[in-house]
């Protein structure tokens, strides 16, 4: 009987000891779940509103050079990508038929001039009537005008550069028969390297606040390490039906740079309007993906909630938010990676 009492006492002791250890373990786990964090206030800042847009590089003036008359292409003196100067000869037609036509018109003028001289003499001798004299004069005038037209066409059987530029596409080749007005060369004008423009698409609201002359910064994919100065040169007055956006042209200041037409570029246009943005430290962001991210905001003294935000821009220290944090005045800036919405926190100063 005595041994049974000793055994019962020993069992009770073990049970009490186990309960005490469980309490200590639970207390330790509770202490481990409390995460110490620091918070900072959310500030508001008025920043100039920038508009981001992308587009393709082009030149201010693009043209398709062609011959005024049809014929066989004799020579094309430039290749694709080649630069040329204003007044430079670019292409010619075979002149055999053109020269023959000009000779024929010259002969017609000479004959009409002889006929008119003979008619004038006969009119003085009262052999020709005034009507006959006037008819021969008309025939002379017609022949002379026909000669002028043929001479004009002969001059435009050659293509000369109307301005400095380069050949973007060689459409026809030597030996081909082309009709009047059929494109032979596609060219882009580049006068003093100031004719390069970036054509970007913007929304209707962005179009409304963009004005001619506003400054912009452009980065071309081919020259990713260079920021190029630009300004708003022209705005379209109608939407692009295929894209559904409005086109804005930015003229670039390239100095000695000569990029290729068609390069992809990204632009930041500085407008005259300010926008109020929320500013938080860069360290407060979690799960950033593009312009979307999350921050943790304290709730009461020991809880947090996860708040989605939209990023407008950022620098090395701060993030400027386009949307989010409505009604939030504090965000967590330390140990954010260890938090979730069930975490218990302790705010330290």
Backbone torsions as a table, in degrees:
resi	resn	phi	psi	omega
1	UNK	NA	-39.3	-179.9
2	UNK	-67.6	-38.4	179.3
3	UNK	-66.2	-32.3	178.2
4	UNK	-67.1	-40.3	178.5
5	UNK	-63.8	-40.3	179.6
6	UNK	-64.5	-42.6	179.5
7	UNK	-63.7	-41.5	178.5
8	UNK	-63.8	-41.9	179.4
9	UNK	-63.3	-40.5	-179.3
10	UNK	-66.5	-41.0	178.4
11	UNK	-63.2	-41.3	179.1
12	UNK	-63.8	-37.9	179.3
13	UNK	-63.9	-42.1	179.4
14	UNK	-63.3	-41.7	-179.7
15	UNK	-64.0	-45.0	179.1
16	UNK	-62.9	-39.4	179.7
17	UNK	-65.1	-41.5	179.2
18	UNK	-63.4	-41.8	178.8
19	UNK	-62.2	-40.9	-180.0
20	UNK	-64.9	-40.2	178.6
21	UNK	-66.5	-38.0	178.3
22	UNK	-63.7	-40.7	178.1
23	UNK	-62.3	-41.6	179.0
24	UNK	-64.0	-41.5	179.4
25	UNK	-63.4	-45.3	179.0
26	UNK	-62.3	-40.5	178.8
27	UNK	-63.4	-40.2	179.0
28	UNK	-64.7	-40.8	179.7
29	UNK	-64.4	-38.9	177.9
30	UNK	-62.8	-42.1	179.4
31	UNK	-64.0	-35.6	-179.8
32	UNK	-70.0	-31.0	-177.6
33	UNK	-77.2	-14.5	177.6
34	UNK	-80.3	117.7	-176.5
35	UNK	-105.1	125.0	179.0
36	UNK	-78.9	129.4	-178.5
37	UNK	-135.1	160.7	172.1
38	UNK	-115.0	147.4	178.4
39	UNK	-125.5	156.0	175.5
40	UNK	-133.9	154.1	178.4
41	UNK	-74.3	149.2	175.2
42	UNK	-84.3	126.5	179.7
43	UNK	-107.2	160.3	178.2
44	UNK	-117.7	136.5	-176.2
45	UNK	-136.6	140.1	175.8
46	UNK	-91.4	116.7	-179.4
47	UNK	-120.0	148.3	173.1
48	UNK	-59.7	132.1	-176.8
49	UNK	-76.5	120.5	177.0
50	UNK	-102.0	144.1	178.4
51	UNK	-112.0	123.4	178.1
52	UNK	-94.7	135.4	-179.7
53	UNK	-151.7	158.6	178.5
54	UNK	-129.4	157.6	179.4
55	UNK	-174.1	-170.0	-177.6
56	UNK	-114.6	146.7	-178.6
57	UNK	-78.8	138.9	177.1
58	UNK	-146.1	-172.7	173.0
59	UNK	-117.1	160.2	-175.2
60	UNK	-60.7	-42.7	-177.9
61	UNK	-118.8	122.5	174.3
62	UNK	-119.5	143.5	-176.4
63	UNK	-145.6	160.1	173.2
64	UNK	-120.5	107.1	-178.3
65	UNK	-78.2	139.3	178.7
66	UNK	-147.3	168.3	175.5
67	UNK	-87.6	148.0	179.2
68	UNK	-72.1	-29.2	180.0
69	UNK	-120.2	162.4	178.1
70	UNK	-82.6	164.6	178.9
71	UNK	161.5	-168.9	179.8
72	UNK	-98.7	128.3	179.6
73	UNK	-69.0	121.6	179.8
74	UNK	-85.1	-51.1	-178.1
75	UNK	-146.0	142.1	167.4
76	UNK	-119.3	117.0	-167.6
77	UNK	-94.7	4.6	179.6
78	UNK	-132.8	159.0	177.8
79	UNK	-116.5	167.4	178.0
80	UNK	-61.4	133.5	-179.4
81	UNK	87.1	-7.4	-177.7
82	UNK	-80.2	136.4	176.7
83	UNK	-85.2	151.9	178.7
84	UNK	-142.4	165.5	-179.8
85	UNK	-106.5	158.3	178.0
86	UNK	-59.4	133.1	179.7
87	UNK	88.7	-6.3	-178.5
88	UNK	-71.9	139.4	177.5
89	UNK	-74.2	126.6	-175.4
90	UNK	-108.8	-35.6	-177.5
91	UNK	-159.6	155.1	179.1
92	UNK	-138.6	154.8	172.4
93	UNK	-95.8	159.1	171.0
94	UNK	-63.8	124.2	-169.2
95	UNK	-92.2	2.4	-175.0
96	UNK	-59.0	-53.2	-178.5
97	UNK	-67.4	-37.1	-179.0
98	UNK	-66.6	-44.5	179.7
99	UNK	-65.2	-36.9	178.0
100	UNK	-64.6	-42.2	177.8
101	UNK	-63.3	-38.3	179.4
102	UNK	-67.8	-39.6	177.8
103	UNK	-63.8	-41.1	178.6
104	UNK	-62.4	-41.9	179.4
105	UNK	-68.1	-33.4	176.4
106	UNK	-65.2	-40.9	178.4
107	UNK	-65.1	-38.7	178.8
108	UNK	-64.3	-38.4	178.6
109	UNK	-65.5	-43.3	-179.9
110	UNK	-62.5	-43.7	178.6
111	UNK	-63.6	-44.2	-179.9
112	UNK	-64.0	-34.6	178.8
113	UNK	-68.5	-40.6	177.4
114	UNK	-64.6	-42.6	179.7
115	UNK	-62.2	-40.1	-179.2
116	UNK	-68.9	-39.1	178.8
117	UNK	-64.2	-42.0	178.5
118	UNK	-64.3	-42.2	-179.6
119	UNK	-65.4	-36.5	179.0
120	UNK	-64.5	-40.5	179.0
121	UNK	-65.7	-43.1	180.0
122	UNK	-67.1	-31.9	178.6
123	UNK	-68.2	-36.8	177.3
124	UNK	-66.2	-29.5	178.2
125	UNK	-89.0	10.3	178.4
126	UNK	62.6	24.4	177.2
127	UNK	-90.7	-39.5	177.7
128	UNK	-95.9	145.6	174.2
129	UNK	-82.4	167.4	177.9
130	UNK	-63.0	-35.2	179.7
131	UNK	-64.1	-41.9	179.3
132	UNK	-64.9	-38.2	178.0
133	UNK	-64.2	-43.7	-179.8
134	UNK	-65.5	-35.4	178.5
135	UNK	-66.1	-41.2	178.9
136	UNK	-68.4	-34.8	176.0
137	UNK	-64.9	-39.3	178.1
138	UNK	-63.7	-42.3	178.2
139	UNK	-61.9	-36.6	176.4
140	UNK	-65.0	-44.4	179.8
141	UNK	-62.7	-41.9	179.6
142	UNK	-62.2	-42.8	-179.9
143	UNK	-64.0	-39.7	179.0
144	UNK	-66.3	-41.8	178.2
145	UNK	-65.6	-37.6	177.2
146	UNK	-64.3	-37.8	177.0
147	UNK	-63.6	-40.7	178.4
148	UNK	-62.8	-40.1	-179.5
149	UNK	-65.4	-43.3	179.9
150	UNK	-66.3	-39.7	178.6
151	UNK	-65.3	-37.5	177.4
152	UNK	-63.6	-44.9	178.6
153	UNK	-63.2	-35.1	179.2
154	UNK	-63.3	-39.2	179.3
155	UNK	-64.8	-33.9	-178.2
156	UNK	-95.3	19.0	168.4
157	UNK	-85.3	5.5	175.3
158	UNK	-128.1	144.3	179.0
159	UNK	-104.8	122.0	176.0
160	UNK	-113.3	148.0	-180.0
161	UNK	-71.2	128.8	179.1
162	UNK	-81.3	-17.5	179.9
163	UNK	-161.6	169.8	174.9
164	UNK	-64.5	145.2	178.8
165	UNK	177.6	-161.1	177.4
166	UNK	-146.2	160.0	-178.3
167	UNK	-85.9	116.7	177.6
168	UNK	-89.4	-25.4	178.3
169	UNK	-156.4	133.9	174.6
170	UNK	-98.0	104.2	-170.2
171	UNK	-83.3	-39.3	-178.7
172	UNK	-120.1	164.3	-178.0
173	UNK	-126.4	167.0	179.4
174	UNK	-61.2	140.1	179.4
175	UNK	92.7	-13.3	179.6
176	UNK	-78.1	146.7	174.0
177	UNK	-91.2	123.7	-178.7
178	UNK	-120.5	147.4	176.2
179	UNK	-86.7	167.2	178.4
180	UNK	-61.0	129.2	178.0
181	UNK	83.2	-1.2	179.5
182	UNK	-73.7	129.0	-177.4
183	UNK	-60.6	138.3	178.2
184	UNK	-113.8	-43.7	-179.1
185	UNK	-133.0	133.9	170.3
186	UNK	-98.6	126.1	-174.6
187	UNK	-129.0	157.9	173.5
188	UNK	-122.9	128.3	-180.0
189	UNK	-81.7	139.9	178.0
190	UNK	-140.1	89.2	179.1
191	UNK	-90.3	114.1	178.5
192	UNK	55.4	29.0	175.4
193	UNK	62.1	20.4	-177.6
194	UNK	-106.7	7.0	-174.5
195	UNK	-100.0	6.0	179.1
196	UNK	-78.5	133.8	179.5
197	UNK	-133.4	151.1	173.7
198	UNK	-107.5	119.2	179.6
199	UNK	-94.3	114.0	-176.6
200	UNK	-119.1	155.6	177.0
201	UNK	-106.6	135.8	179.6
202	UNK	-131.3	165.9	177.7
203	UNK	-79.0	171.2	-178.7
204	UNK	-64.4	-38.8	178.8
205	UNK	-66.9	-41.1	178.2
206	UNK	-65.6	-41.3	179.0
207	UNK	-58.5	-38.3	-175.5
208	UNK	-66.6	-29.5	-177.3
209	UNK	-99.3	-1.7	175.8
210	UNK	-88.2	133.3	177.9
211	UNK	-124.6	156.2	179.7
212	UNK	-61.7	134.4	177.4
213	UNK	96.9	-10.0	179.1
214	UNK	-63.9	143.1	-177.2
215	UNK	-78.6	155.2	179.1
216	UNK	-150.3	161.0	174.6
217	UNK	-121.0	133.1	-175.3
218	UNK	-125.4	137.8	172.8
219	UNK	-122.4	121.2	176.8
220	UNK	-91.8	141.2	-179.0
221	UNK	-59.8	-32.1	179.6
222	UNK	-72.5	-18.6	179.9
223	UNK	-134.3	62.3	-171.6
224	UNK	-64.1	-20.1	-177.6
225	UNK	-92.4	4.5	-178.4
226	UNK	-120.2	128.2	173.0
227	UNK	-96.0	121.4	-175.7
228	UNK	-102.2	135.6	175.7
229	UNK	-76.2	145.7	179.6
230	UNK	-153.6	171.1	174.8
231	UNK	-148.4	157.6	-178.8
232	UNK	-71.0	116.6	-175.4
233	UNK	-97.3	-37.7	-176.0
234	UNK	-156.3	146.8	175.9
235	UNK	-121.0	136.0	175.9
236	UNK	-74.1	149.2	179.0
237	UNK	-101.2	9.1	177.7
238	UNK	-147.7	150.0	-179.7
239	UNK	-75.7	148.9	173.4
240	UNK	-74.0	114.9	-174.2
241	UNK	-65.2	-32.3	-178.1
242	UNK	-75.9	-33.8	-177.0
243	UNK	-100.6	-24.0	-179.0
244	UNK	77.0	15.7	179.3
245	UNK	-121.7	169.5	177.9
246	UNK	-100.5	139.1	-176.5
247	UNK	-94.2	134.4	175.1
248	UNK	-124.9	134.9	-178.8
249	UNK	-107.1	127.2	179.1
250	UNK	-108.7	123.7	177.5
251	UNK	-88.6	130.2	-174.7
252	UNK	-95.6	146.6	172.1
253	UNK	-102.3	101.7	-169.2
254	UNK	-100.0	-19.3	-174.4
255	UNK	56.8	-113.6	-175.5
256	UNK	-95.7	2.0	-178.8
257	UNK	-78.1	137.2	178.6
258	UNK	-128.8	82.9	-179.4
259	UNK	-76.2	169.0	178.7
260	UNK	-88.8	142.2	175.6
261	UNK	-65.4	136.3	-178.8
262	UNK	101.4	-5.0	177.5
263	UNK	-63.3	145.6	178.5
264	UNK	-84.0	136.0	-178.6
265	UNK	-136.1	150.9	176.5
266	UNK	-115.5	134.5	-175.1
267	UNK	-124.8	145.6	171.1
268	UNK	-120.7	110.9	-177.7
269	UNK	-98.3	124.2	179.2
270	UNK	-88.2	118.7	-179.3
271	UNK	-95.4	174.9	-179.4
272	UNK	-89.0	1.3	-177.5
273	UNK	-102.8	149.3	175.9
274	UNK	-103.6	151.1	174.8
275	UNK	-129.6	140.7	177.9
276	UNK	-85.3	122.7	-178.3
277	UNK	-124.7	150.1	173.4
278	UNK	-81.6	139.4	-178.5
279	UNK	-119.3	127.7	176.4
280	UNK	-132.5	157.2	176.7
281	UNK	-65.6	150.3	-180.0
282	UNK	-59.6	-33.5	-176.8
283	UNK	-68.6	-12.1	-177.7
284	UNK	-82.3	-13.8	-176.4
285	UNK	-77.3	142.9	170.9
286	UNK	-135.6	149.4	176.2
287	UNK	54.8	44.7	178.4
288	UNK	-71.9	135.1	178.7
289	UNK	-146.2	102.8	-175.8
290	UNK	66.8	-124.9	177.9
291	UNK	-96.9	10.3	178.7
292	UNK	-109.0	143.3	178.2
293	UNK	-160.7	-178.6	176.9
294	UNK	-133.4	154.5	170.1
295	UNK	-133.5	158.4	175.5
296	UNK	-102.8	130.2	178.0
297	UNK	-115.4	135.0	179.7
298	UNK	-67.7	143.0	175.1
299	UNK	-121.4	113.3	-175.3
300	UNK	69.0	-142.2	-176.9
301	UNK	-102.3	-18.1	-172.2
302	UNK	-139.1	12.7	178.9
303	UNK	-128.4	163.3	178.3
304	UNK	-135.1	160.9	171.9
305	UNK	-133.5	150.7	-177.2
306	UNK	-92.6	122.6	-174.0
307	UNK	-116.5	124.2	176.8
308	UNK	-76.1	143.6	179.0
309	UNK	-136.5	159.3	175.0
310	UNK	-116.7	127.6	-174.8
311	UNK	-88.0	130.2	174.0
312	UNK	-89.8	-47.4	177.6
313	UNK	-165.2	172.9	179.0
314	UNK	-155.8	162.8	172.5
315	UNK	-129.0	-160.8	-175.5
316	UNK	-68.6	-22.4	-174.6
317	UNK	-119.6	-39.2	-172.5
318	UNK	-115.9	156.1	174.7
319	UNK	-120.0	130.9	-178.9
320	UNK	-104.3	119.4	-171.0
321	UNK	-96.1	135.4	177.0
322	UNK	-83.9	-31.2	-176.8
323	UNK	-153.7	154.0	178.4
324	UNK	110.4	171.3	177.6
325	UNK	67.5	26.5	175.3
326	UNK	-66.4	123.3	-179.5
327	UNK	78.7	6.7	179.5
328	UNK	-103.5	128.8	179.8
329	UNK	-116.8	-5.9	178.3
330	UNK	-137.9	144.4	174.5
331	UNK	-133.3	153.9	179.6
332	UNK	-82.4	134.5	-178.0
333	UNK	-121.3	-0.3	177.1
334	UNK	-136.7	145.5	180.0
335	UNK	61.2	24.3	-179.3
336	UNK	-64.0	-29.9	-177.5
337	UNK	-67.0	-19.6	-177.8
338	UNK	-96.6	2.5	-173.0
339	UNK	-98.0	152.0	163.4
340	UNK	-142.7	179.8	-173.4
341	UNK	-73.7	-4.8	176.3
342	UNK	-103.6	1.7	-176.2
343	UNK	-71.7	149.1	171.8
344	UNK	-103.3	129.7	-174.7
345	UNK	-119.1	162.4	171.7
346	UNK	-131.8	116.5	-176.6
347	UNK	-81.1	124.0	176.7
348	UNK	-110.9	150.4	-176.9
349	UNK	-99.5	NA	NA
